[in-house]
Amino acid sequence: MNKNITIIGSGFSALAAACYLAKKGNKVTVYEKNNTIGGRARQLKKDGFTFDIGPTWYWMPDVFERFFGDFNKKPSDYYDLIKLSPAYQVYFGKLDFVTIADNLEEIITTFESIEKGSGALLKTFMNEAQSNYNIAIKDLVYRPGESPLELITLETAKKVNQFFSNISKDIRKRFKNTKLVQILEFPVLFLGAKPSDTPSFYSFMNFADFGMGTWHPKTGMYSVILAMESLSKELGVQIKTNANVEKIIIKNKKTTGIQVNGEIINSDIVLSGADYHHTETLLDEKDRQYSEKYWSKKTFAPSSLLFYVGFDKKIENIEHHSLFFDVDFDIHASDIYDNPKWPDNPLFYASFPSKTESYSAPDGKEAGIFLIPLAPGLEDNEEIRARYFDKIMNRFEFLTNQKIKENIIFSKSFCVNDFIEDYNSYKGNAYGMANTLLQTAFLRPKLKSSKVKKLYFTGQLTVPGPGVPPSLISGKLVADLIEKHEKHESII
């Protein structure tokens, strides 16, 4: 195409799009407001400890392989993967936890030991989940969300009923044990909505979990960002940090460039991988596709309160990934989606990358990441953060039967205000827009502006949705869409 293309933001979707567009012969420049690239997937280094600030789960390795394969590369050309064994554990009470193995056969045995007959039920459920995965991840999610007809195939016609039931109902029909139900409902939380609001078809996330396993890139998820940076530079992409985009320039209903730190940068096409809502505020109101009322009515994935903690000793009774479901799941979910407020007794997640490799903590020490999912838009201040840190540290000590508070070297928090400040995130959401039935595929915000020519969008508020693998796919979708429309215009 040989166009001059400007990209706003440097997260997974923006870097993916940059690679695809550069491969097509375009001059691509990425502008990132922060001093390091990666968007939500940045890194924190402190006192010899290293933390992934954002995503810590590496699921769907096939999507990463497909991305790098499009450039005749492999992930292993840039980083090494470790398959976690076990994948993770789920706590339900004091030293009462279920360990999820790194293979389906052992997981089936675990289920059967907890609820008689559930092993066979899980096998059937996983066969259905794998079928859905093959339809969704290998086909449907690689469609640009321009038309409802994209969803109509012979395979989806056979599964149409799964779009009108939900994950929660489907799981609870088969499994009675509360622990097993919560373990099976957990993966769809990555889609940003309650299991009761997530169509049954999305059980493909269960195959991503039990069927494909949980992986860890050596030196953390940020190594994937660095890999994409290397690839993009090999393809000729320029990346500029500390480059805050203040305005998208429009002339005669067509974008002609951006304003960065007071300077006008001309370009043929502008693509934003930044927060979609924020990007539209860089336009005059008449040029925006979606009103404030539109955004306020959408179901957003949660925000999060995160803590990055350095410990001066090794932590016991814990795996690399651990979930703490010892409180009522439904009450916490209601505090996020139904009546947004700070939860009295939050579920939380903990990651200890130093359990797997040494890069993240000095010898004999432990790096811990703790996450509480929250409703976006909540009041956020240091006093609230401190109170919740104390809550989960007390719970963690009780559940894992050890004292750790006196072994904390430091703790750094990240919450709603930081998501807004660092990422211009709408209401401080952490994951984008939830994948509910009415926010799926063509019902999500569009990749191409309907108001301004030459303006495009990518990322987790558009198709296919929240998460790292979908963000890689989103970058490919928008690059293909740009090529399609540019070719059409050149013919005209």
VEXKESE-569730 format. One record per atom (N, C-alpha, C, O): x, z, y. Coordinates in pm, whole numbers, plus 50000, padded with zeros to 5 digits. Layout:
BEGIN
XZY;...
This chain:
BEGIN
500835000049879;500005000050000;500865000050126;500494994150227;502015006750119;502955006850232;502325012350360;502415006150466;501675024050350;501055030550466;501875042750507;502635048250427;501715046950630;502315059250678;501275070250662;500275070550735;501495079450568;500475089450532;500985103450565;502085107450528;500135110850635;500415124650672;499585133950582;498385131850567;500225144050524;499525153750440;499655167650501;500745172050536;498515174350514;498485187950569;498485197850453;497595197550368;499485206650450;499575216750345;500495212550233;500755200650214;501015222450158;501975219450051;501675227249924;502595231049851;500385229549896;500005235749770;500045225649656;500515214449674;499565229749539;499605221049420;498945207549444;499515197149411;497735207649502;497005195049520;497705186049620;497785173949599;498205191649730;498875183749832;500165177649778;500445165849802;500955185549705;502205180249649;501925169749542;502635159749533;500885171949461;500515161949360;500135148849428;500605138149389;499275149649530;498865137649603;500065130749666;500155118449665;500985138649722;502175133049785;502975124849684;503455113949716;503115130049564;503865122849460;503185109649425;503835099249419;501885110149400;501165097949362;501185087649475;501375075749449;500995091949597;500965082549710;502345076549738;502445064849773;503385084449722;504745079249740;505085069149631;505745059049657;504625071949510;504875062749398;504245049049426;504745038849380;503145049049500;502455036449532;503115028949649;502615018549691;504225034249700;504955027149802;504695031549944;505105024750038;504015042749962;503705047550096;504805056650150;505565062650075;504885057350281;505755067050347;504945079850365;503965079950440;505335090350298;504535102650294;505305114250356;506465116750322;504645121250449;505235133250509;504265144850495;503095143650530;504755156050445;503955168050425;504285178150535;505455180550564;503235184050595;503415194050701;502835207450653;501645208350622;503685217550647;503315230850598;503465241050709;504535241950771;502415248850736;502445258550846;503395270450819;503975275950913;503545274250693;504395285650659;505855281350649;506175269450655;506745291350633;508175287850628;508655284050489;509815280150471;507775285250389;508095280350254;506925272350202;505795274250247;507185263350108;506115254950053;505385262449940;505805273149897;504285256449895;503585261849779;502165266049805;501405268649711;501765266649934;500415271249961;500215285249905;501015294249931;499145287149828;498865300349770;499895304249664;499965315949625;500675294749618;501645297549510;503035299649566;503985292649529;503155309349654;504475312449709;505145323549628;504655327749524;506275328149678;507075338049606;507475349349700;507735347149818;507525361449645;507995373049720;509245378449652;509245380949531;510315380349731;511535386249679;511835398849758;511815398649882;512105409849688;512385422549756;513205431549665;512835434049551;514305436349716;515145446349647;515495442449503;515515450949414;515765429649483;516125425149348;514945421549261;515145417249147;513715423149309;512505419649237;511985406149286;512165402649403;511345398649197;510745385749233;509315385249180;509075387949062;508365381749266;506955381249231;506365367649266;506715361949370;505495362349181;504625351349222;503525357449308;502795366249262;503395352649431;502365358149520;500975353749475;500005361249486;500885341449423;499585335849388;499365335149238;499415345449170;499105323049183;498765321749041;499845327448950;501045325848975;499405334048843;500345339448744;500015334748603;500765337548509;498895327548585;498485322648453;498805307748443;498475300048533;499445303648335;499735289648308;498905285648188;499295287948073;497765279648214;496865274548110;496805259348119;497255253448217;496255253148014;496065238548008;497405231248025;497545223148116;498375233847940;499675227247954;499575212047947;500435204948000;498535207047882;498365192447872;498155185948008;498555174548029;497525193148101;497295187648235;498625186248310;498855176348379;499505196148295;500825195448356;501635183948294;502335176648364;501525182548162;502245171748094;501735158148141;502515148848161;500415157048159;499855144348206;500325141248347;500625129748379;500385151548432;500845149348570;502275144048570;502535133448627;503205151248507;504595146848509;504765133648433;505615125448468;503945131748328;504005119248251;503665107048334;504165096148307;502835108748437;502495097648525;503705092448602;503675081648660;504795100348601;506035096448670;507185094848570;508365095348605;506785092848441;507765091648333;508695103648326;509885102448298;508115115248351;508845127848344;508125137448249;507005134748205;508775148548219;508165159248141;508365172248216;509325173548292;507475182048197;507715195148259;509115200548227;509755206748311;509565198148104;510865203348061;512035197048135;513165201948127;511795186048207;512845180448292;513135189648411;514185188548475;512185198648439;512295207048558;512265222148529;512915229948598;511515226048427;511415240348397;511115242348248;510605233448181;511435254248198;511195257748058;509955266348048;509665274448136;509205264447939;507995272247915;508175281847800;508815278747699;507595293747816;507575303747709;506105305847672;505285308647759;505785304647544;504415307747501;504345322847478;505085328447398;503425329247551;503355343847543;502745348247410;501715343047368;503395357747346;502905363247220;503065378447222;504185383447211;501965385847234;500595380947243;500295374247377;501085375047471;499145367647384;498755360747508;498445370947617;498905369547731;497655381147582;497315391847676;496605402947600;496325401647481;496315413847669;495545424847610;494435428847707;494535426747828;493375434747650;492245439047732;491965453747702;491665457547588;492065462047805;491815476347792;490335479447815;489715474247908;489775488047728;488385492547743;488285507747758;487215512947790;489365514747736;489395529247748;490825534047728;491745525947719;491005547147720;492355552747706;493005548247576;492535551547467;494095540647588;494795534647474;493845527547378;494115526447259;492725522847433;491725515347357;491755501047410;491135497947512;492485492447340;492615478747387;492545468847271;492795472247156;492195456547307;492195445447211;493325436147251;493435432147367;494165432647154;495275423547179;494895409547135;494465407447021;495045399947224;494725386047195;496015378947154;496955377847233;496045374047031;497245367846976;497475354047039;496675349247120;498585347846999;498925334747054;498415323246967;498815311746986;497535326346870;496975315846785;495565319546742;495225331346730;494745309346721;493325311446694;493075318846563;492145326846554;493885316246462;493665322646332;493705337846345;492845344746291;494705343046415;494805357646432;493685362946521;493195374046500;493285355146619;492195359546707;490895360646628;490125370046647;490655351146538;489455351646452;489485364246367;488465370946351;490655367546313;490805379846232;490525392246317;489875401646271;491005392246441;490765403546532;489275405146558;488755416346553;488585394146587;487135394746612;486405400346490;485535408946503;486765395446373;486095399746251;486295414746228;485395421446177;487455419946265;487725434146245;486895442846340;486665454646312;486455437046449;485665444546548;484175443346522;483425453046538;483735431346483;482305429046455;482195420046332;482605408446336;481635425446224;481535417946098;480735405146118;479635405446175;481275394246073;480605381246085;480995373446209;480695361646222;481675380246302;481995373646429;483135363546415;483265354546497;483965365046310;485055355546290;484545341446269;485025331946330;483555340146181;482975326946154;482245321646277;482305309746308;481565330646348;480865326446470;481845321446576;481575311746646;482995328346585;483995324146683;484545310446647;484785302146735;484755307946517;485285294946475;484345283746517;484785273446567;483045285746496;482045275646536;482035274046687;482005262846739;482055285246758;482035284946905;483255277446958;483145269747054;484415279646896;485625273246944;485635258246914;486215250446990;485005254146805;484875239746777;484065232946887;484395221946931;482985239646930;482155234347038;482945234247170;482875224747248;483695245047192;484495246047315;485555235147319;485825229447425;486155232247204;487165221547200;486535208047228;487125199747298;485345205647173;484635193247201;484365191747350;484555181047408;483925202647413;483685202447557;484975200047635;484985192947736;486065206147587;487355204347653;487765189647651;488225184147751;487585183347535;487975169247522;487165160347615;487685150547668;485905163747634;485055155847724;485395158747869;485525149547950;485545171547902;485725175548042;487125172648092;487305165248189;488125178448027;489485178248081;490175164848055;491065160948131;489785158047950;490425145147923;489685133447986;490145122047980;488505136348046;487715125148101;487005128848231;487385123948337;485995137348224;485105139548339;485825144348464;485525139648574;486765153548449;487405159148569;488325149148639;488765151548751;488605137948572;489415127548636;488535117048705;488945105548722;487325121248745;486425112548820;486245118348960;486205130548974;486125109849064;486275114549202;485055121049268;485105124049387;483975123249194;482835130349253;482085122249357;481505127949450;482085109149344;481395100649441;479935098249404;479115095049490;479615099749275;478265096349229;477855105049111;478705108849029;476545108349100;476075115848982;476235107748853;476245113448744;476345094648865;476485086248746;477785088748673;477915085548555;478775094648744;480045097948680;479875107648564;480675107848471;478825115748571;478595126048469;477845120848347;477735127648246;477335108548358;476485103348251;477315094848156;477695083548187;477575100448039;478275093247934;477535096047803;476655104747798;477885088947697;477265091547567;477515105947524;476645112447467;478735110847554;479105124347511;478335135047590;477855144747532;478225133247722;477525143447803;476025143047776;475355153247788;475485131247742;474055130247711;473705139247591;472615145047585;474635140047497;474395148547379;474445163447414;473945171747339;475055166547527;475255180647563;474495184747689;474795194947751;473505176747726;472815179147853;472205193147861;472135199047968;471745198347745;471135211747745;472145222447787;471755233047837;473445219747767;474465229647802;474645231147954;475255240748001;474115221648029;474195222748175;473055231348231;473065234848349;472095234548146;470935242048193;470805255648126;469815262848145;471825259148047;471965272848000;473255277948063;473915270748138;473615290448033;474845295848093;475725302647990;475275306247881;476975304248027;477985309847937;477565323647885;477675326447766;477085331947975;476725345647937;475655345747829;475775352647728;474605337947851;473495337347754;473985331747621;473615336747514;474815321447627;475295314847507;476165324347423;476045324647300;477025331847488;477905341147417;477105352747359;477325356847245;476185358047438;475435369847394;474435366747283;473995375947213;474075354247266;473235350247153;473975351947022;473375354646918;475305350447028;476115350246905;476815363446877;476925367746762;477295369646984;478125381646967;477425393747028;476915393047140;477415404746956;476725416847002;477685427347057;477315435247144;478905427447006;479865437547049;480275435147194;480685424047230;480155445347277;480425444047421;481845439647449;482075431647540;482795444647373;484185440947394;484395425947373;485045419247453;483825420847265;483995406547235;483295397947339;483815387547379;482125402347384;481405394947488;482245393947614;482365383147672;482825405047656;483595405047781;484875396747767;485285390047862;485495397147649;486695389047628;486345374147636;487105366347694;485205370247580;484805356147583;484305351847721;484395340047757;483775361247798;483315357747933;484465356948033;484345350548137;485565363448002;486685364148096;487205350548143;487395348748263;487465340648053;488105328248100;487315320748207;487915314148292;485985321648205;485225313948305;485335320148444;484935313948542;485855332348453;486065338248585;487065329848666;487065330448789;487905322148596;488835313248666;488085302148740;488635295848831;486825299848702;486015289648769;485345295248894;484755287748971;485435308348913;485005314149040;483605319649047;483205324449152;482835319048938;481455323948943;481195333748828;481995334648734;480075340948836;479695349748726;479415341348601;478945329948613;479695346548482;479365339348360;477885335548352;477535325248294;477005343848412;475575340848408;475195329548502;474075324448496;476115325448590;475885314148681;476715301948645;476725292048718;477415302648533;478315291848492;477705284448373;477445290748270;477485271248384;476865263748275;477615265248143;478835266548141;476865265048033;477445266647899;478525256447869;479455259147793;478405244747930;479385234047906;480805238747940;481785233747883;480905248248031;482225252848074;482895262047972;483925268248001;482335262847852;483015269947744;484365263547712;485165269247639;484605251447770;485925245447748;487045254647796;488185253447752;486705264047887;487735273747930;488135282947815;489265287747811;487215285447722;487555293647606;488545286447515;489395292847453;488425273147508;489415265647430;490755265747502;491805266547438;490735264847635;491975265747711;492685278947682;493905279547677;491895289447663;492415302947636;492865304147491;494065304447463;491925304847399;492245307547258;492885295547189;493735297247102;492485283447227;492935271547157;494305266547199;495055261247117;494645268247328;495895262547379;496925273147415;498115270147430;496475285447429;497415296347452;497765298647598;497445290547685;498435309747621;498875313747755;500385312247762;501115317247676;500845305447866;502255302047879;502835308348004;502115313048092;504165308348009;504845313748127;506045304948158;506945303648074;506095298848277;507285291248313;508425300848346;508235310648418;509595298148292;510755306648324;510955306848475;510885296648542;511205318748525;511325321948669;509995320848742;509965320448865;508865320448666;507555321848727;506875308948767;507455298048758;505635310248813;504845298548851;505475290948966;505235278948982;506275297749048;506885290749160;507845279749114;508165270549189;508305280848989;509175270348936;508435257148924;509055246448929;507105257848908;506305245448903;506255239049042;506375226849056;506085247449143;506115242349282;507475235849311;507535225049369;508545242449272;509885236949295;510085223849219;510765214749266;509485223049100;509545210549022;508835199249096;509335188049103;507675202349151;506915192149223;507625188349353;507575176749396;508275197949414;509065194849534;510205185249497;510435175449568;510905188049387;511995179349344;511495165349314;512085155449357;510385164549240;509815151649207;509405143949332;509685132049345;508745150849424;508285144049546;509465138649627;509395127649682;510545146449633;511715141849709;512405130149640;512935121249706;512395130349506;512915118849432;512135106049467;512685095049465;510855107849499;509975096549532;510005093149680;509345083849724;510775100749758;510935097649900;510045105349995;510005102250114;509345115449946;508465123450032;509305132350123;510305138150080;508895133450249;509515142950342;508615155250354;507395153850363;509205166950354;508435179450366;508945187250486;510145189750498;508035191050574;508415198550694;507675211950695;506445212250691;508425222950700;507835236250706;507785241150851;508295234750942;507155252950869;506935258351005;506285247751094;506575246851213;505405239751034;504765228651104;503255230851104;502535226151016;502795238151204;501375241651213;500575230051272;500805225851386;499625224951193;498785213951241;497665219851325;496855227751277;497615215851452;496665221651547;495425212951568;494375217851608;495555200051540;494435191051563;494635178151484;495755173451465;493515172551439;493525159051383;493055149651492;491975151551549;493855139551523;493565130551634;492605119451588;492845112851487;491515117651663;490495107651630;490315098051746;490195102251861;490315085151715;489985074951814;489035064951750;489325059351645;487895062851816;486895053351765;486505056051620;486455047051537;486235068851593;485785073351460;486835070951351;486495069851234;488085070251390;489165068251292;490325077451328;490685078751445;490905083951227;492055092451255;493295083951282;493535073851216;494065088151379;495305081151410;496525090151395;497655085951419;496295102751353;497415111751334;497025126251353;495855129851348;498045134651376;497815149051390;498655154351506;499595147951552;498285166151552;499105173351650;499755185151579;499065193751523;501085185551581;501855195951512;502735203251613;503595197051678;502525216151627;503315224151722;503405217351859;504455217151923;502265211751902;502185205452033;502595190952038;502425184352141;503135185651928;503615171651925;502625162751851;502105166651746;502345150751905;501465141151839;502275133251737;503295127251771;501805133251612;502435125551504;501465114551463;500375117451415;501845102251481;500965090951445;501055087851297;502115088951236;499925084051239;499915079951098;498715071051071;497745070851146;498805063650960;497705054750922;496585062250852;495405058850866;496965072550777;496005080250697;496375094950706;497555098450703;495355103550717;495575118050714;494865123650592;493675121150570;495585131250513;495045137950395;495285152850410;496415157050434;494235160850396;494395175250407;494275182050271;493275180650201;495325189450237;495285198250121;495095212650163;495145221750081;494885214750294;494595228050347;493145231650319;492385223350269;492755243750351;491375248150335;490435237950400;490615234250516;489435233450326;488535222750371;487795226850499;487745219250596;487225238850497;486485243750614;487405244150735;487035239450843;488605249550718;489555250350830;489915236450880;489995234151001;490145227250788;490525213650828;489475207550919;489805200751017;488215209950888;487165204050973;487105210651110;486585204751204;487615222751123;487675228951257;488765222551342;488815224851463;489635214451281;490635207051356;490055194251417;490745186751486;488765191951389;488025180451441;487015185251544;486595196851542;486625176351634;485485179351720;484245180751633;484165174751526;483275188551679;482105191651597;481375179151550;480875178651437;481305169051634;480575156751599;481245149151483;480615140651420;482515152151457;483245145151351;483285152951220;483905148451123;482655164551216;482655172851095;481495168851004;480395166051050;481765168850874;480725165350776;479805177050747;478605175250723;480375189350749;479655200950700;479565211550809;480555214950874;478365216750827;478115226750932;478515240650884;478755242850766;478575250050979;478835264050942;477735269250849;477995277250760;476525264650871;475395268650785;475635263850642;475355271150547;476145251850626;476465246450493;477445255650420;477205259550306;478545259050488;479565267250423;479035281150391;479355286850287;478215286650480;477725300350461;476795301450341;476625312350286;476195290350299;475265290550186;475945287950052;475325289249946;477215284250055;477915280949932;478395293449860;478655303849921;478505292349728;479055303249647;480555301449637;481045291849577;481275310749697;482735310049694;483285318849582;482725329249548;484405314449528;485125322749433;485595335349506;485645335549629;485935345649432;486315358249496;487565357349582;488375348149570;487695367249668;488985370349729;489665380349636;489165382949526;490765385949678;491475395549593;492225405549680;492675402449790;492355417449626;493325427149678;494455427449577;494265431149461;495645423649621;496805423049533;497855433149576;498025435949695;498555438449478;499695447249504;500895442249423;500785439349304;502025441349490;503285437649426;504145450149426;504535455249531;504435455149305;505005468549293;506315468249214;506395462149107;507325474749269;508585476549197;508645490549138;508435500349208;508935491449008;509055504348938;510505506648897;511225497148865;510925519148899;512325522048865;512525525048717;513575530048676;511505522048635;511625523648490;510775513148420;509965506448484;510975511548289;510155502348210;508805508948183;508725520948157;507745501048189;506385506048168;505985504048022;506285493647963;505325513847964;504955513447823;503495509247804;502705508947899;503165506147678;501785503347636;501125492047718;499935492647750;501925481947751;501425471347837;502075458147796;503205457947747;501335447047817;501875433747789;502125426347920;501865431648028;502625414247909;502875406048028;501595404748111;501605406748233;500475401548043;499165400848110;498255411448049;498125412247927;497615419648133;496665429748084;495455430248175;495575430048297;494275430948113;493015431948185;492435445848161;492555451348052;491815451448265;491265464948254;489765464448276;489275464448389;489035464048163;487585462748162;486935475848119;485945475848045;487485487048165;486985500148123;485805504948207;485265515748184;485405496748306;484235500148389;483205489048373;483465478948309;482025491148433;480915481848414;481195468248480;481315467248602;481285458148396;481575444448439;480475439248532;480765433248636;479215441548495;478085436048571;477975442248710;477625435448806;478265455148720;478185461748852;479245456048945;478965453149062;480465454348894;481525448648978;481165434249017;481375430349132;480645426548923;480255412648953;479185412249061;479215403649149;478235421549055;477175422349156;477765425549294;477295420449395;478805434049296;479465437549423;480205425649483;480495425449603;480505415649400;481165403649451;480135393249495;480265387549603;479125390749411;478265379149433;476875382349489;476335374449566;476285393649451;474885396349486;474755404449615;474055400449708;475415415749619;475395424449737;476835427749773;477335438449739;477505418449843;478945419749863;479355432949929;478885436450037;480245440149860;480785452549913;482015456349833;482255450849725;482785465649885;483925470749809;483395478049685;482535486749698;483895474649565;483385480949443;483815495549432;484935499149466;482905503949384;483265518049364;484285519449251;485255526849262;484035512049141;484915512749025;485295498548984;484595492348904;486375493249039;486705479149015;487385476448881;488195484348834;487035464948821;487885459648717;489175455148784;489195452248904;490255454748709;491475449248768;492345442848661;492125444548541;493315435448707;494245428148622;495665432248660;495955434648777;496545433048560;497955436248588;498845426348516;498595422648401;499895422148584;500875413048525;502265419348538;502645424148645;503005419148428;504365424448427;505305413448376;505675413448258;505685403948464;506535392948419;507865397448363;508485390448284;508325409248404;509595414448354;509505418648208;510525421848146;508285418648151;508155420748007;508645408647928;509025409847812;508615397047994;508965384547926;510375380047956;511065375047867;510825381648081;512165377348117;512715385948230;511975392748300;514035385548244;514705395148330;514775391248478;515115399548561;514445378648511;514655374148649;513845382348749;514255383848865;512705387648706;511755393548801;512045407948837;511445413148931;512955414648766;513265428748798;514695432048756;515185426548658;515365440948830;516705445348788;516655452448653;515595456948611;517775453348586;517855459748454;517225473648456;517485481648546;516395476348355;515785489548340;514605491948432;514035502848432;514235481848511;513115483348605;511995473648569;512165465148481;510885474948634;509705466748600;509035461548726;508885468948824;508635448748723;507865442648832;506405441948791;506075436348687;505545447548873;504125447648841;503285441148951;503495443649070;502345432648910;501395426549003;500005431448962;499615430148846;499265437049055;497925442249029;496925434749116;497165432449234;495795431049057;494785423149130;493395428849107;492975431148993;492675431049217;491255434849212;490465423349273;490675420049390;489545416949197;488715406449257;487675412449352;487085422849323;487465405849465;486585410949571;485695399949626;486005388049614;484595404049688;483805394449764;484605389549883;485275397549949;484555376549913;485215371850036;484515377450158;483325380450155;485275378750267;484665382950394;484515397750413;483925402050513;485025405950322;484905420450336;485845425650445;486855419450477;485485437250501;486385444150593;487675447450518;487645451650403;488795445550585;490095447550521;491015454850618;491295449950727;491495466550576;492475473650658;493395481850567;493165482950447;494445487450625;495455494450547;494905506850479;495335510350368;493965513550543;493405525750484;492625522450356;492725529550257;491845511550360;491095507350240;492065503250130;491885507050015;493075495650165;494045491150065;494725503149997;494875503349875;495115512950077;495795524750022;494885532449927;495325537349823;493615533349965;492645540549881;492485533749746;492435540449642;492405520449747;492225513149621;493495512749537;493435512249415;494635512949602;495895513749527;495935526849448;496315527049332;495535537549514;495525550549447;494525550549330;494795556049223;493365544149352;492355543549246;492895536849121;492785542149011;493485524949139;493895517649019;495165523448957;495375522248836;496025529649037;497195536148979;496775548048893;497325550248785;495785555648940;495265566948861;494645561948732;494875567748625;493845551248741;493225545648621;494285540348527;494215542548406;495265533248582;496325527548499;497075538648424;497345537348305;497385549448493;498085560648428;497245566348314;497765568948205;495955568248338;495075574048237;494945564648117;495095568848003;494655551948144;494365542448036;495595539647950;495475538047829;496765539048012;497985535947935;498745548547894;499795547747830;498205560147933;498725573147889;500195575247928;501045578347845;500465573448059;501825575548108;501795578048259;500835574248327;502825584348310;502955586648453;503825575648513;504935573148465;503335569148617;504125558448679;504205559748832;505095554048894;503275567248892;503215567749039;504515572949099;504945568349205;505135582449031;506385588149084;507575578649064;508675581249113;507335567548991;508405557848966;508275545249051;508975535449028;507385545649149;507195534149237;508315533849342;508485543449418;509065522749347;510115520949448;509495515749577;509815520449686;508585505949562;507875500449679;506585493949632;506405491049514;505695491949726;504435484749700;504095476449823;504125481549935;503785463749802;503365454949911;501995449349877;501765444949764;501075449449973;499705444949947;499425431450012;500135427050102;498365424949963;497925411950015;496415411449993;495955413449881;495645408750100;494195409250085;493525399150179;494145389650225;492235401450205;491395391950278;492065387050406;492145374950429;492535396250489;493135392250617;494355383350598;494615374450679;495105385850490;496305377750465;495945363650417;496605353950454;494895362650337;494445349350293;494005341150415;494235329050420;493375347750510;492955340750632;494175337050716;494295325650762;495065346650737;496235344550823;497195334250765;497655325350837;497505335450637;498535326950577;498015313250535;498745303350540;496725312750493;496205300250434;494985294650507;494425284650463;494575300850617;493345296650686;492155295950590;491285287350602;492145305150495;491155305050388;489785309650439;489685319850508;488745302150406;487395305450450;486995319250398;486925321450278;486725328450491;486365342350459;487405349350373;487125359750312;488615343750368;489665350050289;489505348350140;490015356450063;488765337750097;488615335649953;489975332349893;490855326849960;490145335749765;491445333649700;491505320949616;492575315349597;490335316349566;490345305649465;489565293149502;489575283449427;488885293249618;488115281349655;486625283149633;486105294249642;485945272249603;484495272349584;484185272949435;484765265549356;483265281749397;482945283849257;482335271349194;481695263349262;482555269749063;481965258748989;480645263148925;480585265848805;479595263849006;478245266248955;477585252648931;478155242248966;476395252648871;475705240048841;475515231648966;475705219448964;475135238149077;474855230849200;476095228849287;475995224349402;477255232149232;478515229949302;479525223249209;480705226549209;479025213949129;479845207049031;479945192249066;478985186149111;481115186649044;481355172149056;480865166749191;481355170949295;479905157349189;479455150649310;478765160049408;478495156149522;478465172249367;477795181849455;478795190449533;478395199349608;480065187949515;481105195149590;481465187349717;481135175549726;482135193649814;482585186249932;483435174049892;484215174649797;483255163249966;483815150249926;485305148949955;485845155050048;485965140749872;487375137649892;487595128950016;488655129550078;486595121050050;486715111750163;485715115750271;484545118250242;486165116250396;485265119550506;484225108650523;484545096750519;482975112750543;481895103150570;481745100550719;480995091750760;482465108350801;482345107250947;483555100351011;483415093651113;484725102150952;485965097251012;486705088350913;486985092550801;487015076250954;487775067150869;489205072150856;489765078150947;489785069250739;491195072350710;491475087350698;492625091650704;490425095450681;490585109950665;490115114050525;489005110850485;490975121050453;490695124950315;491025139750294;491695146150376;490515145050182;490685159250150;491075160750003;490735152249920;491775171349972;492075174649833;492155189849821;492255196849921;492115194849697;492235209349678;491015215649615;490095208749572;491025228949610;490065236049527;488675237749587;487795243449522;488465232949710;487095232849762;486395219649735;485185218449754;487165209649689;486565196949652;486675195249500;486825205249429;486615183049448;486655180949303;488105181649253;489025178049326;488305186249126;487255191149037;486905205849052;485895210348999;487735213849125;487375227849145;488585236949151;489715232349167;488335250149139;489425259949155;490375260449036;490015256748924;491595264949063;492595266548957;493755257048977;493645247249050;494865259948910;496065251548926;495905237948858;496125227748924;495515237248729;495345223848670;494345215048747;494645203348771;493165220348787;492265211948868;492885207348999;492555196549048;493765215449057;494415211449182;495345199549159;495395190549243;496075199449047;496905187849015;496045175449001;496395164649048;494905177148934;493985165948913;493415161149045;493275149149068;493075170549133;492515167049264;493475158249343;493055148849411;494775161349334;495765153149402;495785138849351;495935129449429;495645137249220;495595123749161;494325116449204;494365104649240;493195123549201;491915117349236;491925111849378;491475100649402;492425119749472;492385115349611;493385103949634;493105094849712;494525104249566;495495093349580;494895080249530;495055069749592;494195080949416;493545068949361;492435064049454;492245052049471;491715073549513;490615069849603;491145063149729;490565053349777;492235068249782;492845062149900;493275047849869;493015038649947;493915045849753;494335032449715;493135023149702;493165011649748;492085028049639;490875020049619;490285015549753;489965003749770;490135024749847;489515021349975;490435012850062;489965004150136;491735015250053;492665006950131;492664992550081;492724983150159;492594990949948;492534977549892;491244970549933;491244958649965;490164978149931;488854972449969;488874967850115;488384957050147;489444976050201;489494972550343;490394960550368;490114952450456;491484959450292;492404948250313;491764935050268;492054924350322;490884935950167;490164923950122;489174919450227;489024907650255;488474929650285;487494926650390;488184920850513;487514917750612;
